[in-house]
Amino acid sequence: MNISLKQEHERFIEEQLNTGRYNTVDQVISEAFRLLEERDQINQKRLEELRCKIASGTEQIAQGRVTDGEVVFARMQDKIRSITESVG
């Protein structure tokens, strides 16, 4: 497979080689692919966790186990007030 690189990518590869961390272009590109795969795996895991949380929340809503948002914010404000009053 032949690929064409943009000039800025070629410069970046050269910069990486000049640091001494990599000895060949293949090493730089292999590291780039490794990091890309790692990022994709992390993103996939986050997406799956989000889907699970959405499913759980949807189930809780269907079962009527919800709290009004205004009630939640009022409770949070009360907690913040009590903390600031005890500190100050």
C-alpha positions, -999 to +999 in steps of 0.1 A: +000+000+000+013+034-009+002+065+009+008+102+004+014+124+034+008+160+038+039+181+044+029+188+080+027+151+087+061+145+071+076+173+092+060+158+123+075+124+115+109+140+110+106+159+143+098+126+160+129+109+144+150+139+155+141+134+191+158+101+191+127+083+205+122+065+172+148+051+148+126+046+117+095+060+101+078+027+106+083+030+144+067+064+144+037+052+123+033+020+143+032+041+175+006+064+159-016+034+150-012+019+185-023+052+200-052+054+176-064+019+184-060+027+222-081+058+218-108+040+198-110+013+225-113+039+252-140+057+233-159+024+226-157+016+263-171+050+272-198+047+247-209+013+261-209+027+296-230+056+285-255+033+268-257+013+300-264+044+320-290+056+296-307+021+297-306+022+335-321+057+336-348+048+311-357+018+332-359+040+364-381+065+345-404+037+334-407+025+370-414+060+382-382+062+402-374+098+393-368+130+412-378+164+399-348+184+387-359+215+407-359+194+439-324+181+432-311+216+426-328+229+458-312+201+478-278+209+463-281+246+471-291+237+507-260+216+510-238+243+496-253+268+519-247+246+550-211+239+540-203+276+534-220+286+567-200+260+586-168+271+570-174+309+572 
